[in-house]
Amino acid sequence: MRIRYAAELADETLIAEAAACVEQGGTIIFPTETVYGIGAAPENDRGIAAVFAAKGRSVEKPLALHVADAEQARPFVAHWPDAALRAIAHFWPGPLAIILPRAPHRFVKAAAGYETISLRCPDQTFARQLFARTGPLAATSANRSGHPAFRGSPEDIGDLPAATLAIVAGPTLLQRESTIMDCSGELPRVLRWGAVERAALEAVMGTVEPRL
């Protein structure tokens, strides 16, 4: 695994190397404002399989699509409910993942058989610059299954899952996972509370349903 430190190289140099890695079907570890992610091109089956293998992640657990903005996500989404558009307007970029109906024949292997897709637009400049160059990435947290997600501490680098390229930019801003909200049904439903807390979410969305 090649490790590159953002403090030592210009962003453009890192992004160019990362883009080449993704285009060649490789996997990449990248920073966000919550925890680091590990991902690959969203419809490169070899890259997607490598992400699952690196984490030891069950192939029945889907990856999330990480995007530079909502426009990048549009080809992968079948329908945009009003609740999702409201959440995106208020919380993107930011630590809120939104689950929506998936467009047929898109993101198939990364979706692990689900008819939905989880979308995330990080509030981290380098990550969004990266996705603007590479296109969106299918990704999950950068850790081996059962281990804590990597948050940028130097002493934890040795516990990173194997990837073609890892870009390390120091500790993440929020040091906690994103909130996940499912907007694919009749009412928004929070599947995991994280960096967007209940009061902030419900101030915009109204009362959200608890997880089933």
LOBAVEX-436207 format. One record per residue (C-alpha): residue in one letter; x, y, z. Coordinates in Angstrom, 2 decimals. Example, Ala and Ser with C-alpha at 12.3 -4.5 7.8 and 13.67 -1.06 7.14 Angstrom:
resn:A	u:12.30	v:-4.50	w:7.80
resn:S	u:13.67	v:-1.06	w:7.14
***
This chain:
resn:M	u:0.00	v:0.00	w:0.00
resn:R	u:1.33	v:3.43	w:-0.96
resn:I	u:0.82	v:5.99	w:1.80
resn:R	u:0.89	v:9.69	w:0.93
resn:Y	u:0.82	v:12.43	w:3.56
resn:A	u:-1.15	v:15.54	w:2.61
resn:A	u:1.16	v:17.80	w:4.65
resn:E	u:4.07	v:16.83	w:2.42
resn:L	u:2.52	v:17.07	w:-1.06
resn:A	u:0.37	v:19.59	w:-2.93
resn:D	u:-3.32	v:18.73	w:-3.23
resn:E	u:-3.07	v:18.68	w:-7.02
resn:T	u:-0.28	v:16.08	w:-6.87
resn:L	u:-2.30	v:13.89	w:-4.51
resn:I	u:-5.49	v:14.22	w:-6.55
resn:A	u:-3.71	v:13.33	w:-9.78
resn:E	u:-2.23	v:10.19	w:-8.19
resn:A	u:-5.57	v:9.26	w:-6.66
resn:A	u:-7.41	v:9.74	w:-9.95
resn:A	u:-4.95	v:7.47	w:-11.74
resn:C	u:-5.40	v:4.85	w:-9.01
resn:V	u:-9.20	v:4.91	w:-9.33
resn:E	u:-9.12	v:4.86	w:-13.14
resn:Q	u:-6.93	v:1.74	w:-13.02
resn:G	u:-9.43	v:-0.06	w:-10.78
resn:G	u:-7.50	v:0.47	w:-7.55
resn:T	u:-8.75	v:1.23	w:-4.06
resn:I	u:-8.08	v:4.41	w:-2.12
resn:I	u:-8.23	v:5.51	w:1.52
resn:F	u:-9.24	v:9.16	w:1.83
resn:P	u:-10.11	v:11.69	w:4.57
resn:T	u:-13.56	v:13.09	w:5.33
resn:E	u:-14.75	v:15.29	w:8.18
resn:T	u:-16.05	v:12.27	w:10.12
resn:V	u:-13.81	v:9.22	w:9.64
resn:Y	u:-11.59	v:8.11	w:6.78
resn:G	u:-13.13	v:6.12	w:3.94
resn:I	u:-11.93	v:3.31	w:1.70
resn:G	u:-13.42	v:3.21	w:-1.76
resn:A	u:-13.21	v:2.49	w:-5.46
resn:A	u:-14.93	v:3.46	w:-8.69
resn:P	u:-18.64	v:2.76	w:-8.09
resn:E	u:-19.15	v:0.35	w:-10.98
resn:N	u:-15.75	v:-1.29	w:-11.23
resn:D	u:-16.48	v:-4.80	w:-9.95
resn:R	u:-12.82	v:-5.60	w:-9.29
resn:G	u:-12.36	v:-2.45	w:-7.22
resn:I	u:-15.59	v:-3.01	w:-5.31
resn:A	u:-14.61	v:-6.60	w:-4.52
resn:A	u:-11.24	v:-5.35	w:-3.25
resn:V	u:-12.95	v:-2.91	w:-0.85
resn:F	u:-15.07	v:-5.71	w:0.62
resn:A	u:-12.01	v:-7.97	w:0.90
resn:A	u:-9.79	v:-5.32	w:2.51
resn:K	u:-12.31	v:-4.72	w:5.27
resn:G	u:-13.36	v:-8.33	w:5.68
resn:R	u:-16.84	v:-6.90	w:5.10
resn:S	u:-19.79	v:-9.11	w:4.29
resn:V	u:-20.81	v:-8.73	w:0.64
resn:E	u:-24.39	v:-8.49	w:1.94
resn:K	u:-23.63	v:-5.07	w:3.51
resn:P	u:-23.77	v:-2.29	w:0.89
resn:L	u:-21.27	v:0.49	w:0.32
resn:A	u:-22.23	v:4.17	w:0.15
resn:L	u:-21.78	v:6.49	w:-2.82
resn:H	u:-19.54	v:9.44	w:-1.87
resn:V	u:-20.06	v:12.48	w:-4.09
resn:A	u:-18.73	v:16.00	w:-4.62
resn:D	u:-22.28	v:17.36	w:-4.86
resn:A	u:-25.87	v:16.28	w:-5.45
resn:E	u:-25.46	v:16.52	w:-9.22
resn:Q	u:-22.93	v:13.67	w:-9.19
resn:A	u:-25.48	v:11.47	w:-7.42
resn:R	u:-28.37	v:12.04	w:-9.83
resn:P	u:-27.59	v:9.25	w:-12.34
resn:F	u:-27.64	v:6.70	w:-9.50
resn:V	u:-31.00	v:7.71	w:-7.98
resn:A	u:-34.42	v:6.59	w:-9.22
resn:H	u:-36.51	v:9.11	w:-7.30
resn:W	u:-35.84	v:12.17	w:-5.11
resn:P	u:-38.48	v:12.56	w:-2.38
resn:D	u:-39.10	v:16.07	w:-1.06
resn:A	u:-37.68	v:15.08	w:2.33
resn:A	u:-34.37	v:14.12	w:0.75
resn:L	u:-34.15	v:17.38	w:-1.20
resn:R	u:-34.82	v:19.34	w:1.99
resn:A	u:-32.16	v:17.44	w:3.89
resn:I	u:-29.60	v:17.92	w:1.11
resn:A	u:-30.31	v:21.65	w:0.94
resn:H	u:-29.64	v:22.05	w:4.67
resn:F	u:-27.02	v:19.43	w:5.51
resn:W	u:-24.85	v:18.93	w:2.41
resn:P	u:-21.96	v:19.05	w:2.32
resn:G	u:-21.92	v:17.54	w:5.77
resn:P	u:-22.06	v:14.43	w:7.95
resn:L	u:-25.49	v:13.17	w:6.85
resn:A	u:-25.85	v:10.07	w:4.67
resn:I	u:-29.19	v:9.84	w:2.86
resn:I	u:-30.69	v:6.59	w:1.57
resn:L	u:-32.79	v:6.82	w:-1.59
resn:P	u:-34.29	v:4.48	w:-4.21
resn:R	u:-31.49	v:3.28	w:-6.50
resn:A	u:-31.64	v:3.68	w:-10.26
resn:P	u:-31.99	v:0.24	w:-11.91
resn:H	u:-28.77	v:-1.24	w:-13.30
resn:R	u:-26.58	v:1.29	w:-11.47
resn:F	u:-24.26	v:0.65	w:-8.49
resn:V	u:-25.33	v:-3.00	w:-8.59
resn:K	u:-22.41	v:-4.83	w:-6.96
resn:A	u:-21.76	v:-2.08	w:-4.40
resn:A	u:-25.47	v:-2.06	w:-3.43
resn:A	u:-25.24	v:-5.70	w:-2.30
resn:G	u:-28.64	v:-6.54	w:-3.77
resn:Y	u:-30.53	v:-3.64	w:-2.18
resn:E	u:-32.86	v:-1.46	w:-4.25
resn:T	u:-31.65	v:1.60	w:-2.38
resn:I	u:-28.43	v:3.60	w:-2.36
resn:S	u:-26.79	v:5.54	w:0.48
resn:L	u:-25.39	v:8.93	w:-0.54
resn:R	u:-22.79	v:11.00	w:1.28
resn:C	u:-21.30	v:14.41	w:0.42
resn:P	u:-18.48	v:15.10	w:2.91
resn:D	u:-17.78	v:18.56	w:4.30
resn:Q	u:-14.09	v:18.13	w:3.59
resn:T	u:-12.52	v:20.16	w:0.80
resn:F	u:-9.92	v:17.64	w:-0.31
resn:A	u:-12.47	v:14.82	w:-0.49
resn:R	u:-14.83	v:16.83	w:-2.69
resn:Q	u:-11.96	v:17.95	w:-4.91
resn:L	u:-10.99	v:14.31	w:-5.24
resn:F	u:-14.51	v:13.21	w:-6.24
resn:A	u:-14.74	v:16.09	w:-8.71
resn:R	u:-11.70	v:14.60	w:-10.48
resn:T	u:-12.34	v:10.87	w:-10.08
resn:G	u:-16.12	v:10.90	w:-10.12
resn:P	u:-18.05	v:9.52	w:-7.14
resn:L	u:-16.60	v:6.65	w:-5.14
resn:A	u:-18.31	v:3.63	w:-3.60
resn:A	u:-16.89	v:3.58	w:-0.10
resn:T	u:-17.21	v:2.64	w:3.53
resn:S	u:-15.25	v:3.50	w:6.67
resn:A	u:-11.54	v:2.73	w:6.53
resn:N	u:-11.12	v:-0.05	w:9.04
resn:R	u:-11.14	v:-3.80	w:9.24
resn:S	u:-14.54	v:-5.13	w:10.24
resn:G	u:-14.83	v:-5.11	w:14.02
resn:H	u:-12.09	v:-2.49	w:14.45
resn:P	u:-12.59	v:1.25	w:15.08
resn:A	u:-12.78	v:3.48	w:12.01
resn:F	u:-9.56	v:5.34	w:11.23
resn:R	u:-9.76	v:8.98	w:12.35
resn:G	u:-6.29	v:10.09	w:11.32
resn:S	u:-4.17	v:9.38	w:14.41
resn:P	u:-0.58	v:8.49	w:13.40
resn:E	u:-0.45	v:5.60	w:15.89
resn:D	u:-3.42	v:3.95	w:14.15
resn:I	u:-2.03	v:3.95	w:10.61
resn:G	u:-0.76	v:0.39	w:11.01
resn:D	u:-4.35	v:-0.78	w:11.53
resn:L	u:-5.59	v:0.54	w:8.19
resn:P	u:-7.11	v:-2.00	w:5.79
resn:A	u:-5.04	v:-2.76	w:2.70
resn:A	u:-5.61	v:-0.40	w:-0.22
resn:T	u:-3.75	v:0.54	w:-3.37
resn:L	u:-3.26	v:4.10	w:-2.10
resn:A	u:-3.86	v:5.80	w:1.25
resn:I	u:-3.95	v:9.59	w:1.60
resn:V	u:-3.45	v:10.68	w:5.21
resn:A	u:-4.35	v:14.26	w:6.09
resn:G	u:-4.24	v:14.16	w:9.88
resn:P	u:-7.08	v:13.89	w:12.40
resn:T	u:-10.61	v:14.32	w:11.08
resn:L	u:-12.56	v:17.38	w:12.17
resn:L	u:-15.52	v:15.67	w:13.84
resn:Q	u:-13.98	v:12.39	w:15.04
resn:R	u:-17.31	v:10.54	w:14.81
resn:E	u:-19.42	v:8.78	w:12.20
resn:S	u:-22.10	v:10.39	w:10.08
resn:T	u:-25.82	v:10.23	w:10.80
resn:I	u:-27.72	v:7.96	w:8.38
resn:M	u:-31.28	v:8.83	w:7.36
resn:D	u:-33.44	v:6.62	w:5.14
resn:C	u:-35.64	v:8.71	w:2.83
resn:S	u:-36.68	v:5.83	w:0.57
resn:G	u:-40.00	v:5.23	w:2.35
resn:E	u:-43.03	v:7.33	w:3.19
resn:L	u:-41.38	v:9.04	w:6.16
resn:P	u:-37.71	v:9.78	w:6.92
resn:R	u:-36.22	v:7.25	w:9.32
resn:V	u:-32.89	v:7.56	w:11.12
resn:L	u:-30.88	v:4.34	w:10.99
resn:R	u:-27.88	v:5.67	w:12.93
resn:W	u:-27.35	v:8.81	w:14.96
resn:G	u:-23.96	v:10.42	w:14.48
resn:A	u:-22.46	v:13.85	w:13.90
resn:V	u:-25.82	v:15.41	w:12.92
resn:E	u:-27.72	v:15.24	w:16.19
resn:R	u:-31.45	v:14.83	w:16.72
resn:A	u:-32.22	v:18.48	w:17.56
resn:A	u:-30.49	v:19.80	w:14.43
resn:L	u:-32.10	v:17.21	w:12.15
resn:E	u:-35.61	v:17.58	w:13.52
resn:A	u:-35.39	v:21.38	w:13.34
resn:V	u:-35.29	v:20.95	w:9.57
resn:M	u:-37.12	v:17.68	w:8.96
resn:G	u:-39.69	v:17.64	w:11.75
resn:T	u:-40.01	v:14.47	w:13.80
resn:V	u:-38.19	v:11.56	w:12.19
resn:E	u:-39.25	v:7.98	w:12.67
resn:P	u:-37.05	v:5.72	w:14.81
resn:R	u:-35.26	v:2.80	w:13.27
resn:L	u:-37.47	v:-0.28	w:12.85
***
